[in-house]
Amino acid sequence: WKLPKPKISIKFCRNCRQQNHNQSAGQNQLIMREEQLFNQDSPCKEEKEQLQKDLEALMEQIWSVVKNTFSSSSSEQLEVLKSAVISIQQQEVQDQRWAGCSEDGVPEWRPQKCLSTHMTLLQNMVESRLTQAPEDNSNEAIELSSPVKNEVCRMGKCVNEDLMTVVRKVKDCYPPHMDILNIYAGLYHQRFSARLNELAASGLEIDDCSYLLLWVNHYYPHDVLKHKELDGRIKTTCLGSLLLPHHLNQLEEQYLTHKENKVELWLTKTISREEESWLSGRKPELIDSYYFSPLAIDVIEVTWPQVKRTLLTFRYECNNMLCVSSYKKRLKEFVNRDHSNVHPVIKAHLACEEQLR
């Protein structure tokens, strides 16, 4: 018996069921031939060489199927993948079968170490897919303003789409004890994390820093790992953060300092304009017999979008974003000077202080 060579590649094979049958038959035949041959006192050299060639051809066929895991989602191709996984397990069992025998009687190709080879192959596949992930042509991606943002978005979406393919289709091709979803999740996390740490260490502009933090602290842990089809299935506690602690702390400090300075500048300008009005002796506007100041409305309208983005960007709620100490200090100084309009100003700004709190 000799393993037939496929006439066309697995990727474009239209008769996947027949291929699946041939693969299973070839696997069983090879194991039988191996058992029979090495149960003889003096195995024939030519038969051994032919058997090794046939085994190599079959394994090449199996690895080709695994490499094309994400290339096709047809039911036929998934059946071929399922058969390939069974073959991998059978080869592992056969390795164990020969493990306790003397070296003289063990086939030269044992152990095959198929599970180890399979893991290495998956690692290479994941790295290749993230490195070569296609550009996103959606309106959202087009609006991204830098190469760093585009790369992070491209890789993140590839992680998301591939994990969804695994949980919806690929997972059922593997036995439950292999936990293939968490294997893939770990590999994608590891590779995505490695690249993001490289970017973090390179020194990022503030916009790139902000976008990377959004992926690390919001999009990835919430929108990807906790997607309704993945939530509870992926061991997120084993994955940890995408960024190393010192990189994460550095980027968060950089981002927070920038935002605090920006907000403080806005507040200073707004409060200065309001202070000029106080010192000029003007009274606040009367609305329905109540003194009114638009200060809180102006401040909240300008700063709240920044605060919301900061809450998304950080791992924890940031409480020192909206610093109004300068406002309180200026108001206190104004009161102590005993201006003629002090009472109307205080009445108007009590409401402002409450709204800002």
RAURMO-V998006 format. One record per helix or strand. SS is the DSSP state (@ for helix, = for strand). FROM is the first residue (numbers start at 0). LEN is the number of residues. If there is no record, write none. Layout:
ss->SS from->FROM len->LEN
ss->SS from->FROM len->LEN
//
This chain:
ss->@ from->9 len->3
ss->@ from->15 len->23
ss->@ from->44 len->23
ss->@ from->74 len->25
ss->@ from->102 len->3
ss->@ from->113 len->18
ss->@ from->138 len->4
ss->@ from->146 len->22
ss->@ from->169 len->4
ss->@ from->175 len->3
ss->@ from->179 len->22
ss->@ from->205 len->19
ss->@ from->235 len->4
ss->@ from->244 len->35
ss->= from->284 len->3
ss->= from->289 len->3
ss->@ from->294 len->19
ss->@ from->324 len->12
ss->@ from->341 len->15
//
